[in-house]
Amino acid sequence: MKCNHNIPQARLDLGYKVCVECSTVEKLGCIDTINHKTGNTIQVMSREDANKASKLTQRAGFGILRSMTGGSSQRKAKIIHGCSTTYVGNDVMFEQIGETYMNYYEVDKEIAKRYLDRALNNAEVSQLQYNKIQMICYKLNTITIR
């Protein structure tokens, strides 16, 4: 032995002639194998393979869907430069756009949809308000049809 480290007897009994610090054998790695909620085990493998498997299973954004789409699963937000966000989600704008949408909807549903889409794209209403306006209109129409 070239170094001055002591080799434990159990290691000598296994046939090793080199201490752990001086060993050139690659360290092993492992990955989790999930069989069911409480029956998890590990799969022992080479460190290189374990690192690759670990990298492939790391979550990014919303996780596994990222690998299916071939890109990031995070939705790209539309950035509007130079607009004021003071009125986004404002109750007054919600009432005005909702009322105008209802008026358009009575005449032509396609025009009403384009109007509401434009209001959302121009940040005049929030996504939540956009959905509320559509839901209110849907409920009003299902009540009057019955």
Solvent accessible surface area in square Angstrom, and as a share of the most:
residue,aa,sasa,rsa
1,M,134,0.60
2,K,212,0.90
3,C,28,0.17
4,N,153,0.79
5,H,80,0.36
6,N,142,0.73
7,I,29,0.15
8,P,81,0.51
9,Q,118,0.52
10,A,71,0.55
11,R,44,0.16
12,L,79,0.39
13,D,105,0.55
14,L,138,0.69
15,G,53,0.51
16,Y,101,0.39
17,K,161,0.68
18,V,67,0.39
19,C,2,0.01
20,V,96,0.55
21,E,127,0.57
22,C,57,0.34
23,S,37,0.24
24,T,137,0.80
25,V,113,0.65
26,E,101,0.45
27,K,146,0.62
28,L,120,0.60
29,G,12,0.11
30,C,64,0.38
31,I,51,0.26
32,D,108,0.56
33,T,53,0.31
34,I,127,0.64
35,N,93,0.48
36,H,115,0.51
37,K,184,0.78
38,T,116,0.67
39,G,19,0.18
40,N,86,0.44
41,T,74,0.43
42,I,101,0.52
43,Q,95,0.42
44,V,81,0.46
45,M,49,0.22
46,S,38,0.24
47,R,102,0.37
48,E,102,0.46
49,D,70,0.36
50,A,5,0.04
51,N,87,0.45
52,K,114,0.48
53,A,24,0.19
54,S,55,0.36
55,K,151,0.64
56,L,153,0.76
57,T,107,0.62
58,Q,126,0.56
59,R,188,0.69
60,A,33,0.25
61,G,40,0.38
62,F,139,0.58
63,G,7,0.07
64,I,128,0.65
65,L,95,0.47
66,R,109,0.40
67,S,92,0.59
68,M,139,0.62
69,T,98,0.57
70,G,76,0.73
71,G,33,0.32
72,S,58,0.38
73,S,26,0.17
74,Q,107,0.47
75,R,213,0.78
76,K,163,0.69
77,A,86,0.67
78,K,144,0.61
79,I,130,0.66
80,I,71,0.36
81,H,158,0.71
82,G,90,0.87
83,C,56,0.34
84,S,68,0.44
85,T,103,0.60
86,T,104,0.60
87,Y,125,0.48
88,V,54,0.31
89,G,30,0.29
90,N,42,0.22
91,D,106,0.55
92,V,92,0.53
93,M,44,0.20
94,F,37,0.16
95,E,113,0.51
96,Q,99,0.44
97,I,6,0.03
98,G,11,0.11
99,E,115,0.51
100,T,43,0.25
101,Y,12,0.05
102,M,43,0.19
103,N,83,0.43
104,Y,86,0.33
105,Y,51,0.19
106,E,144,0.65
107,V,130,0.74
108,D,54,0.28
109,K,126,0.53
110,E,95,0.43
111,I,69,0.35
112,A,0,0.00
113,K,97,0.41
114,R,125,0.46
115,Y,47,0.18
116,L,0,0.00
117,D,40,0.21
118,R,137,0.50
119,A,2,0.02
120,L,47,0.23
121,N,80,0.41
122,N,84,0.43
123,A,21,0.16
124,E,57,0.26
125,V,2,0.01
126,S,31,0.20
127,Q,88,0.39
128,L,118,0.58
129,Q,18,0.08
130,Y,22,0.08
131,N,71,0.37
132,K,98,0.42
133,I,3,0.01
134,Q,64,0.29
135,M,101,0.45
136,I,78,0.40
137,C,5,0.03
138,Y,136,0.52
139,K,111,0.47
140,L,91,0.45
141,N,44,0.23
142,T,41,0.24
143,I,121,0.62
144,T,107,0.62
145,I,141,0.72
146,R,237,0.87
